[in-house]
Amino acid sequence: MRRPDNELDKAVDSAYSYKGAKEDAARVAFLFEKYQELTVPVIEVKKTKKKGQPK
């Protein structure tokens, strides 16, 4: 069962140019960081006040 896991780890490392520690926790932390970078909005949206509302 360990062999498929190792092959998957190698594929993920290659796909994301991961060169860090080989422990699962380090790899997962790296992948979550990449996910966060992709899901954060590119531009910040400013809220505007609706017409007719007091200041």
MOPAC internal coordinates of N, CA, C and O (Angstrom, degrees):
PM7 1SCF
backbone

  N    0.0000 0     0.00 0     0.00 0    0    0    0
  C    1.4539 1     0.00 0     0.00 0    1    0    0
  C    1.5263 1   111.20 1     0.00 0    2    1    0
  O    1.2310 1   120.08 1   155.09 1    3    2    1
  N    1.3037 1   117.46 1   -24.91 1    3    2    1
  C    1.4638 1   120.39 1  -177.55 1    5    3    2
  C    1.5294 1   112.39 1   -72.54 1    6    5    3
  O    1.2310 1   120.17 1   149.55 1    7    6    5
  N    1.3363 1   117.27 1   -30.45 1    7    6    5
  C    1.4657 1   120.18 1  -177.54 1    9    7    6
  C    1.5336 1   112.58 1   -61.45 1   10    9    7
  O    1.2310 1   118.83 1   131.70 1   11   10    9
  N    1.3405 1   119.84 1   -48.30 1   11   10    9
  C    1.4762 1   118.81 1   177.16 1   13   11   10
  C    1.5276 1   112.26 1   -60.58 1   14   13   11
  O    1.2310 1   120.37 1   144.25 1   15   14   13
  N    1.3323 1   116.91 1   -35.75 1   15   14   13
  C    1.4628 1   119.73 1   177.58 1   17   15   14
  C    1.5186 1   110.82 1   -62.48 1   18   17   15
  O    1.2310 1   120.28 1   136.68 1   19   18   17
  N    1.3239 1   117.07 1   -43.32 1   19   18   17
  C    1.4633 1   121.20 1   179.12 1   21   19   18
  C    1.5261 1   111.26 1   -63.58 1   22   21   19
  O    1.2310 1   120.49 1   140.00 1   23   22   21
  N    1.3156 1   116.66 1   -40.00 1   23   22   21
  C    1.4624 1   120.42 1   178.96 1   25   23   22
  C    1.5245 1   110.86 1   -65.49 1   26   25   23
  O    1.2310 1   120.51 1   139.01 1   27   26   25
  N    1.3250 1   116.64 1   -40.99 1   27   26   25
  C    1.4591 1   120.58 1   177.98 1   29   27   26
  C    1.5292 1   110.55 1   -65.09 1   30   29   27
  O    1.2310 1   120.34 1   137.04 1   31   30   29
  N    1.3286 1   116.96 1   -42.96 1   31   30   29
  C    1.4658 1   120.78 1   177.29 1   33   31   30
  C    1.5230 1   110.75 1   -57.93 1   34   33   31
  O    1.2310 1   120.11 1   135.88 1   35   34   33
  N    1.3164 1   117.40 1   -44.12 1   35   34   33
  C    1.4693 1   121.56 1   179.49 1   37   35   34
  C    1.5279 1   110.91 1   -62.86 1   38   37   35
  O    1.2310 1   120.50 1   139.52 1   39   38   37
  N    1.3266 1   116.66 1   -40.48 1   39   38   37
  C    1.4643 1   120.57 1   179.71 1   41   39   38
  C    1.5275 1   111.10 1   -64.86 1   42   41   39
  O    1.2310 1   120.55 1   136.27 1   43   42   41
  N    1.3309 1   116.54 1   -43.73 1   43   42   41
  C    1.4666 1   121.01 1   178.79 1   45   43   42
  C    1.5215 1   110.08 1   -64.84 1   46   45   43
  O    1.2310 1   120.39 1   134.67 1   47   46   45
  N    1.3276 1   116.86 1   -45.33 1   47   46   45
  C    1.4634 1   121.10 1   179.11 1   49   47   46
  C    1.5257 1   110.59 1   -57.47 1   50   49   47
  O    1.2310 1   120.46 1   136.78 1   51   50   49
  N    1.2973 1   116.73 1   -43.22 1   51   50   49
  C    1.4586 1   121.49 1  -179.47 1   53   51   50
  C    1.5291 1   111.40 1   -68.16 1   54   53   51
  O    1.2310 1   120.27 1   135.65 1   55   54   53
  N    1.3168 1   117.08 1   -44.35 1   55   54   53
  C    1.4612 1   121.47 1  -177.31 1   57   55   54
  C    1.5199 1   112.50 1   -63.60 1   58   57   55
  O    1.2310 1   120.33 1   144.26 1   59   58   57
  N    1.3329 1   116.98 1   -35.74 1   59   58   57
  C    1.4627 1   121.02 1  -176.09 1   61   59   58
  C    1.5232 1   112.79 1  -107.74 1   62   61   59
  O    1.2310 1   119.81 1  -168.42 1   63   62   61
  N    1.3190 1   117.98 1    11.58 1   63   62   61
  C    1.4761 1   123.01 1  -179.67 1   65   63   62
  C    1.5214 1   111.40 1    52.38 1   66   65   63
  O    1.2310 1   120.75 1  -139.55 1   67   66   65
  N    1.3225 1   116.17 1    40.45 1   67   66   65
  C    1.4685 1   121.77 1  -179.87 1   69   67   66
  C    1.5155 1   109.39 1   -78.91 1   70   69   67
  O    1.2310 1   121.00 1   -53.27 1   71   70   69
  N    1.3342 1   115.69 1   126.73 1   71   70   69
  C    1.4600 1   120.67 1  -179.44 1   73   71   70
  C    1.5299 1   111.31 1  -126.18 1   74   73   71
  O    1.2310 1   120.35 1  -163.60 1   75   74   73
  N    1.3228 1   116.93 1    16.40 1   75   74   73
  C    1.4604 1   121.27 1  -176.73 1   77   75   74
  C    1.5141 1   113.18 1   -83.15 1   78   77   75
  O    1.2310 1   121.69 1    20.25 1   79   78   77
  N    1.3311 1   114.37 1  -159.75 1   79   78   77
  C    1.4640 1   122.08 1  -178.92 1   81   79   78
  C    1.5261 1   110.17 1   -62.06 1   82   81   79
  O    1.2310 1   120.75 1   -26.38 1   83   82   81
  N    1.3055 1   116.17 1   153.62 1   83   82   81
  C    1.4658 1   121.01 1  -177.09 1   85   83   82
  C    1.5297 1   113.23 1   -88.40 1   86   85   83
  O    1.2310 1   119.90 1   177.71 1   87   86   85
  N    1.3263 1   117.79 1    -2.29 1   87   86   85
  C    1.4696 1   119.87 1   178.33 1   89   87   86
  C    1.5274 1   109.45 1   -70.04 1   90   89   87
  O    1.2310 1   120.87 1   -31.80 1   91   90   89
  N    1.3201 1   115.95 1   148.20 1   91   90   89
  C    1.4593 1   121.03 1  -179.93 1   93   91   90
  C    1.5203 1   112.16 1   -59.92 1   94   93   91
  O    1.2310 1   119.83 1   140.08 1   95   94   93
  N    1.3348 1   117.93 1   -39.92 1   95   94   93
  C    1.4660 1   121.03 1  -177.36 1   97   95   94
  C    1.5265 1   111.11 1   -61.53 1   98   97   95
  O    1.2310 1   120.06 1   137.99 1   99   98   97
  N    1.3196 1   117.50 1   -42.01 1   99   98   97
  C    1.4654 1   121.15 1   179.55 1  101   99   98
  C    1.5268 1   110.68 1   -66.34 1  102  101   99
  O    1.2310 1   120.63 1   138.62 1  103  102  101
  N    1.3203 1   116.41 1   -41.38 1  103  102  101
  C    1.4660 1   120.91 1   179.96 1  105  103  102
  C    1.5306 1   110.24 1   -65.71 1  106  105  103
  O    1.2310 1   120.00 1   136.64 1  107  106  105
  N    1.3171 1   117.61 1   -43.36 1  107  106  105
  C    1.4657 1   121.44 1   179.79 1  109  107  106
  C    1.5264 1   110.26 1   -64.17 1  110  109  107
  O    1.2310 1   119.91 1   137.65 1  111  110  109
  N    1.3377 1   117.77 1   -42.35 1  111  110  109
  C    1.4682 1   121.21 1   177.89 1  113  111  110
  C    1.5272 1   110.28 1   -59.94 1  114  113  111
  O    1.2310 1   120.20 1   137.13 1  115  114  113
  N    1.3161 1   117.22 1   -42.87 1  115  114  113
  C    1.4629 1   122.14 1   178.04 1  117  115  114
  C    1.5293 1   110.43 1   -61.10 1  118  117  115
  O    1.2310 1   120.30 1   134.86 1  119  118  117
  N    1.3278 1   117.04 1   -45.14 1  119  118  117
  C    1.4586 1   120.82 1  -178.40 1  121  119  118
  C    1.5251 1   111.76 1   -66.58 1  122  121  119
  O    1.2310 1   119.81 1   141.92 1  123  122  121
  N    1.3355 1   117.96 1   -38.08 1  123  122  121
  C    1.4604 1   120.22 1   176.67 1  125  123  122
  C    1.5238 1   111.11 1   -65.62 1  126  125  123
  O    1.2310 1   120.21 1   143.59 1  127  126  125
  N    1.3226 1   117.21 1   -36.41 1  127  126  125
  C    1.4623 1   120.85 1   176.83 1  129  127  126
  C    1.5332 1   110.27 1   -63.30 1  130  129  127
  O    1.2310 1   120.41 1   136.19 1  131  130  129
  N    1.3152 1   116.82 1   -43.81 1  131  130  129
  C    1.4661 1   121.03 1   177.16 1  133  131  130
  C    1.5296 1   110.85 1   -62.23 1  134  133  131
  O    1.2310 1   120.40 1   138.54 1  135  134  133
  N    1.3267 1   116.83 1   -41.46 1  135  134  133
  C    1.4631 1   121.44 1   178.85 1  137  135  134
  C    1.5194 1   110.40 1   -61.69 1  138  137  135
  O    1.2310 1   120.68 1   136.57 1  139  138  137
  N    1.3327 1   116.31 1   -43.43 1  139  138  137
  C    1.4626 1   120.67 1  -179.80 1  141  139  138
  C    1.5279 1   110.44 1   -62.76 1  142  141  139
  O    1.2310 1   119.95 1   138.63 1  143  142  141
  N    1.3195 1   117.71 1   -41.37 1  143  142  141
  C    1.4620 1   121.14 1   177.93 1  145  143  142
  C    1.5308 1   111.10 1   -59.82 1  146  145  143
  O    1.2310 1   120.38 1   143.13 1  147  146  145
  N    1.3100 1   116.89 1   -36.87 1  147  146  145
  C    1.4604 1   120.61 1  -178.13 1  149  147  146
  C    1.5223 1   113.33 1   -78.12 1  150  149  147
  O    1.2310 1   119.98 1   155.30 1  151  150  149
  N    1.3173 1   117.64 1   -24.70 1  151  150  149
  C    1.4573 1   119.96 1  -174.38 1  153  151  150
  C    1.5158 1   113.93 1   -99.47 1  154  153  151
  O    1.2310 1   119.53 1   171.50 1  155  154  153
  N    1.3204 1   118.50 1    -8.50 1  155  154  153
  C    1.4638 1   121.63 1   177.15 1  157  155  154
  C    1.5269 1   107.55 1   -76.51 1  158  157  155
  O    1.2310 1   120.13 1   -44.16 1  159  158  157
  N    1.3325 1   117.35 1   135.84 1  159  158  157
  C    1.4653 1   118.96 1   179.46 1  161  159  158
  C    1.5305 1   111.80 1   -57.89 1  162  161  159
  O    1.2310 1   121.03 1   -35.78 1  163  162  161
  N    1.3072 1   115.63 1   144.22 1  163  162  161
  C    1.4609 1   121.04 1  -179.25 1  165  163  162
  C    1.5235 1   110.62 1   -72.58 1  166  165  163
  O    1.2310 1   120.06 1   139.50 1  167  166  165
  N    1.3244 1   117.49 1   -40.50 1  167  166  165
  C    1.4590 1   120.64 1   177.95 1  169  167  166
  C    1.5186 1   108.97 1  -120.33 1  170  169  167
  O    1.2310 1   121.42 1   -30.63 1  171  170  169
  N    1.3070 1   114.88 1   149.37 1  171  170  169
  C    1.4568 1   119.74 1   179.48 1  173  171  170
  C    1.5193 1   108.64 1   -84.62 1  174  173  171
  O    1.2310 1   120.53 1   -47.37 1  175  174  173
  N    1.3110 1   116.59 1   132.63 1  175  174  173
  C    1.4535 1   122.25 1   179.78 1  177  175  174
  C    1.5200 1   108.32 1   -95.16 1  178  177  175
  O    1.2310 1   120.93 1   -53.95 1  179  178  177
  N    1.3448 1   115.83 1   126.05 1  179  178  177
  C    1.4596 1   120.23 1   179.03 1  181  179  178
  C    1.5195 1   108.74 1   -90.13 1  182  181  179
  O    1.2310 1   120.99 1   -42.62 1  183  182  181
  N    1.3252 1   115.72 1   137.38 1  183  182  181
  C    1.4559 1   120.46 1   176.99 1  185  183  182
  C    1.5228 1   108.48 1   -79.84 1  186  185  183
  O    1.2310 1   120.71 1   -41.42 1  187  186  185
  N    1.3102 1   116.25 1   138.58 1  187  186  185
  C    1.4612 1   121.11 1   177.14 1  189  187  186
  C    1.5139 1   108.60 1  -114.45 1  190  189  187
  O    1.2310 1   121.35 1   -28.81 1  191  190  189
  N    1.3158 1   115.02 1   151.19 1  191  190  189
  C    1.4618 1   119.62 1   178.44 1  193  191  190
  C    1.5230 1   109.04 1   -78.89 1  194  193  191
  O    1.2310 1   121.34 1   -35.16 1  195  194  193
  N    1.3162 1   115.05 1   144.84 1  195  194  193
  C    1.4539 1   120.10 1   176.77 1  197  195  194
  C    1.5231 1   108.79 1   -75.89 1  198  197  195
  O    1.2310 1   120.50 1   -30.18 1  199  198  197
  N    1.3230 1   116.65 1   149.82 1  199  198  197
  C    1.4605 1   121.38 1   178.54 1  201  199  198
  C    1.5186 1   109.97 1   -62.01 1  202  201  199
  O    1.2310 1   121.27 1   -39.23 1  203  202  201
  N    1.3322 1   115.18 1   140.77 1  203  202  201
  C    1.4476 1   120.22 1   176.38 1  205  203  202
  C    1.5134 1   114.64 1    88.56 1  206  205  203
  O    1.2310 1   119.45 1   175.43 1  207  206  205
  N    1.3346 1   118.66 1    -4.57 1  207  206  205
  C    1.4595 1   120.53 1   178.06 1  209  207  206
  C    1.5227 1   109.61 1   -88.94 1  210  209  207
  O    1.2310 1   120.46 1   -40.62 1  211  210  209
  N    1.3482 1   116.73 1   139.38 1  211  210  209
  C    1.4695 1   119.23 1   177.74 1  213  211  210
  C    1.5241 1   110.64 1   -67.06 1  214  213  211
  O    1.2310 1   121.41 1   -23.58 1  215  214  213
  N    1.3338 1   114.91 1   156.42 1  215  214  213
  C    1.4638 1   120.97 1  -179.69 1  217  215  214
  C    1.4770 1   113.13 1   -72.71 1  218  217  215
  O    1.2310 1   120.10 1   180.00 1  219  218  217

